[in-house]
Amino acid sequence: MIQEGDRIAVGVSGGKDSLALLVLLKQLQSFFPAKFELEAVTLTMGIGEFDLTPVKELCKSIGVNYTIEETVIGKIVFEARDETNPCSLCANLKRGALHNVAKRLDCNKVALAHHRDDVIETFLLSTLYAGKFQTFSPVTYLKRKELYLIRPMIYIEEKHVKEYIKANNLVTVPSPCHVDGKTKRQYIKELLMEMHKENRNIKNNIFGAIKRSGIDEW
């Protein structure tokens, strides 16, 4: 995932996952044999209250350059397009904007904070609602942009991310999105929690199946 001389743009939403990723990558710099540089990037959505002071302070304290990219993605999704299922369009627009910022900052890689639970939830979303066995890859090469997408936390469970945030007193920024926590992903998350009560190996089984399947570069 990480090689000598990489310049990595870290997508930082202000949520627990992206803050954990940023700090973990910064800590990795101190002992990882390959030398690499980091750039933290946040996209604003153009909607709601979004106070990024905690992220600014964190980046300053750990010595990572921080770029805030102003966008109107939220206005496009919720006002201009008035999407009934906004998450897909929003994700596509954010990806494009983040890739553009990464190229402008002369980065060759973009690090995203997807964790193990995200892999499983995305797989179930694709299976149940799109009829496809699919999830995102640990590493993806975007030929048109000449960028690599890496997901360093792909084997970390969400519960451990929460524990890390609490143990290190990292201050998160609430999402300005008014459908946050009301999506199909949230439904899948709650469904998995119910299934886990009956079978504590349910997530391990699904993740193991994904690894053995050979889908999406796994």
Summary of the structure (lengths in Angstrom):
residues: 218
radius of gyration: 17.4
end to end distance: 13.5
largest distance: 48.9
contacts: 643
relative contact order: 0.17
helix: 49%
strand: 13%
